[in-house]
Amino acid sequence: MSEVRPPFETLPFGCHSPRSEWPWQLAFPEACFSALRFDTHALCETDLDAWDLPTPERLKTAAAKRRAEFVGGRLAARHAIGALTGFPSTPAQDAEQLPDWPADTVGSITHSRGLAAAVVARRPDFHGVGLDAEVVMSNERARRLAPQILVGSEQAWFERLPAERQGEFVTLVFSLKESLFKALYPLVRRRFYFPDARLIAWDAREGSVTLELLKTLSSQWPAGSHLSGHVTAIDEYLLTLIMIQGK
């Protein structure tokens, strides 16, 4: 029998449609997922004093979209932390403006066009988590962006696909590389970019993928390292996840 997770706490005005069911086919009992939808302008006008959502000074004068994304992401993370540990808390930011997760946890936050989501996992079961959500781009936009996102082998793969699947493929690769960065950067503290990794396997039916590093990031993460990823869809959003298990 699967573990019962507590329901979402009450959400502030401007947020709706919470969900906490694990959406990927492969389950990770040591991790929790939370997501919600938000309306940018309504959320920015809401009094958030009672929600334990400290906002960095730099965001208080930022555009409404940026402030709403921050609040939505922190609300999702707060619930995921509470579901995992029993003690809801809002992650602050470290010196590099990355989420500062509570002791014995690691996680990732994403937001895309009115969706905010988070995955939080236990340490030492996992050392890194990367989560990304994207709306699938049009095939025309995919063809424009493909040279910036895809390496040679991915470009060849892209060109073999029927035109109606090219938008999905470029979105998938983009999202996976975003998730890869979120999972690995806190471990290596070395920046890397789209050409530094490639998709080498994709099982659409199982929602599983394999990525290969093309650049050495540390002694533990040399070029040629393989990482597994997971793909799912929630409504119009594609969600990718990379979980780095403890070694």
C-alpha positions in Angstrom: 0.0 0.0 0.0 1.4 3.4 -0.9 2.1 6.0 1.8 -0.7 8.5 2.3 0.5 12.1 1.9 -1.2 15.0 3.7 -3.4 17.2 1.6 -2.4 20.7 0.4 -2.7 23.4 3.0 -5.1 26.2 2.1 -3.8 28.3 -0.7 -3.7 32.1 -1.0 -6.0 33.9 -3.4 -4.6 33.6 -6.9 -3.6 29.9 -6.6 -5.7 26.9 -7.4 -5.7 23.3 -8.7 -3.2 21.9 -6.2 -1.9 18.3 -6.8 0.5 16.1 -5.0 0.1 12.7 -6.8 3.5 11.5 -8.1 3.1 11.9 -11.9 6.0 9.9 -13.3 5.8 6.1 -13.9 8.8 5.3 -11.8 8.0 6.0 -8.1 10.5 7.2 -5.6 9.1 6.6 -2.0 11.8 8.9 -0.6 10.5 11.9 -2.6 7.4 14.1 -2.7 5.9 16.1 -5.6 3.7 19.2 -5.3 2.2 21.5 -8.0 -0.3 24.2 -8.3 -1.7 26.7 -10.9 -1.5 30.4 -10.3 -2.8 33.7 -11.7 0.0 36.2 -11.9 -1.9 39.4 -11.2 -4.2 38.0 -8.5 -1.3 36.4 -6.7 0.7 39.6 -6.7 -2.2 41.5 -5.2 -2.7 39.0 -2.4 -1.6 39.8 1.2 1.0 37.0 1.9 2.0 38.0 5.4 0.4 34.9 6.9 2.0 32.5 4.5 5.7 32.3 5.7 6.9 33.4 2.3 9.8 35.8 2.8 10.5 37.6 -0.5 14.1 38.7 -1.3 14.5 42.4 -1.5 15.4 42.2 -5.2 12.0 40.7 -6.0 9.9 43.3 -4.2 10.2 45.6 -7.2 10.5 43.0 -9.9 7.9 42.4 -12.6 4.7 40.8 -11.5 5.4 37.7 -13.5 8.7 37.1 -11.7 7.2 37.7 -8.2 4.3 35.4 -8.9 6.6 32.7 -10.1 8.7 33.0 -7.0 5.7 32.8 -4.6 4.1 29.9 -6.5 7.3 27.9 -6.6 7.9 28.5 -2.8 4.3 27.4 -2.0 4.8 24.2 -4.0 8.2 23.6 -2.3 6.7 24.3 1.2 4.0 21.7 0.7 6.4 19.1 -0.7 8.7 19.6 2.3 5.8 19.3 4.7 4.6 16.1 2.9 8.1 14.6 3.1 9.1 15.6 6.6 5.9 16.5 8.4 7.2 20.1 9.0 6.3 22.6 6.2 8.9 25.2 5.7 9.8 27.6 3.0 13.3 27.3 1.5 15.3 30.6 1.6 18.0 31.4 -1.0 21.7 30.8 -0.7 24.5 33.2 -1.9 23.9 32.1 -5.5 20.1 32.5 -5.2 19.5 28.8 -5.3 16.9 27.3 -2.9 18.4 26.5 0.5 16.7 23.3 1.4 16.2 22.1 5.0 18.7 19.8 6.6 18.5 16.2 5.3 16.6 17.2 2.2 17.3 18.2 -1.4 14.9 19.4 -4.0 14.1 21.4 -7.1 11.5 24.1 -8.1 10.1 24.9 -11.5 7.5 27.3 -12.9 6.1 27.7 -16.4 3.2 29.8 -17.7 1.0 29.6 -14.6 2.3 26.3 -13.3 4.6 26.0 -10.2 5.9 22.6 -9.0 8.5 21.2 -6.7 10.1 17.8 -5.9 11.8 17.3 -2.5 13.7 14.1 -1.6 15.6 12.8 1.5 19.3 12.9 1.9 21.3 10.7 1.8 19.0 8.7 -0.5 19.5 11.4 -3.1 22.3 13.9 -3.6 20.6 16.0 -6.3 17.2 16.7 -7.9 16.4 18.5 -11.1 12.8 19.4 -12.1 11.7 21.4 -15.1 8.3 22.1 -16.7 7.7 23.4 -20.2 4.8 24.0 -22.6 5.5 22.1 -25.8 6.8 24.5 -28.4 5.4 24.7 -31.9 7.2 22.8 -34.6 8.2 26.1 -36.3 9.8 27.4 -33.1 11.5 24.1 -32.6 13.2 24.3 -35.9 14.4 27.8 -35.1 15.8 26.9 -31.7 17.1 23.4 -32.5 20.6 24.6 -33.5 21.0 26.3 -30.0 19.7 23.4 -28.0 20.8 20.2 -29.8 24.2 18.7 -30.4 25.0 16.9 -33.6 23.6 13.4 -32.7 20.4 15.1 -31.3 20.1 17.2 -34.5 20.3 14.1 -36.6 17.6 12.4 -34.4 15.5 15.6 -34.8 15.7 15.5 -38.6 14.6 11.8 -38.7 11.4 12.6 -36.8 8.1 13.4 -38.6 7.4 17.1 -38.6 4.6 16.8 -36.1 6.9 15.4 -33.4 9.8 17.9 -33.8 8.3 20.4 -31.3 8.0 17.7 -28.6 11.5 16.5 -29.2 13.2 19.9 -28.9 11.1 20.8 -25.9 12.1 17.4 -24.3 15.8 18.0 -24.8 15.6 21.6 -23.6 13.7 20.6 -20.5 16.0 17.6 -19.7 19.1 19.8 -20.0 17.5 22.3 -17.6 16.7 19.5 -15.1 20.3 18.2 -15.5 21.7 21.6 -14.6 19.5 21.9 -11.6 20.4 18.5 -10.3 24.2 18.7 -10.9 25.2 22.3 -10.5 24.7 22.4 -6.6 27.1 19.4 -6.5 29.8 20.6 -8.9 29.4 24.4 -8.7 30.6 24.6 -12.3 28.4 26.0 -15.0 27.7 24.0 -18.1 25.4 24.5 -21.1 23.3 22.8 -23.8 26.3 21.5 -25.8 27.7 19.8 -22.7 25.2 17.0 -22.6 23.2 14.9 -25.0 20.1 12.7 -25.0 21.1 9.2 -26.0 17.9 7.2 -25.2 14.2 8.0 -25.0 11.5 5.5 -24.3 8.3 7.5 -24.7 6.1 4.7 -23.6 7.9 4.2 -20.3 8.7 7.9 -19.8 12.4 7.2 -19.3 15.5 8.8 -20.8 19.3 8.6 -20.6 21.6 11.6 -20.8 25.3 11.6 -21.3 27.7 14.3 -20.1 30.0 15.6 -22.9 32.1 17.7 -20.5 33.9 16.8 -17.3 32.4 18.7 -14.4 34.3 17.1 -11.5 36.2 14.0 -10.6 32.9 12.3 -9.8 31.2 13.5 -12.9 33.5 13.0 -15.9 32.6 13.3 -19.5 30.9 10.1 -20.5 28.8 9.8 -17.3 25.3 8.6 -17.9 22.2 9.9 -16.0 18.7 8.6 -16.0 15.7 10.9 -16.4 11.9 10.7 -16.3 9.3 12.4 -18.4 5.6 12.9 -18.0 2.8 15.3 -19.0 0.4 17.3 -16.8 -2.3 19.0 -19.0 -0.3 21.0 -21.5 2.9 20.9 -19.6 5.9 18.5 -20.2 7.7 17.7 -16.9 11.2 16.2 -16.7 12.9 14.9 -13.6 16.5 13.8 -12.8 17.1 12.2 -9.5 20.8 11.6 -8.5 20.8 8.8 -6.0 23.4 8.6 -3.2 26.6 6.8 -4.1 
